[in-house]
């Protein structure tokens, strides 16, 4: 049995190259017999399980800004529902959905349908972005101390390795940063300050 951890994703994938399960608590990885029994009884196809694990985290991290939801209704010529967006008390989709369901007499079925359409699109786009980008993948044979790190993509639950095994997580993260040319946050913050200073100067010139 092998385990897989994806950068930024909650849960650990345990698989036997065919079927897989998701383990949420790392302490549960210590009992191989229990994992083997779970894999035998609950295991699902590996690609499907991997994608479901990633989608779950993407959904948890998603926020829906009311202004963007208003824009969606506007683009769909649904001005009737635009004003109702202001009544949403959160930017977390699960809270928004509960509020809409609880106050369906106020929001109405057409608002719920529009919200679900917008939410579905946001999830697909966020999942697409995650799948398109490279991430650090950690793999390990269960019960063995050695871990391997790769840069990889994960499209529709299928892994595509972009590197040979890398010696450590730190080196893998450095390679990833090099690939995307990430700058230290301080430099980015300084750039933003410089940019806003330039914009102020431009304003003065006018």
Secondary structure by P-SEA (a helix, b strand, c coil): cbbbbcccccbbbbbcccbbbbbccccccccaaaaaaaaacccccaaaaaaaaaaaaaaaabbbbaaaaaaaaaaaccccccccccccccccaaaaaaaaaaacccccaaaaaaaaaaaaaaaaaaaaaaaabbbbbbbbcccccbbbbbbbbbcccbbbbcccccccaaaaaaaaaaaaccccaaaaaaaaaaaaaaaaaaaaac
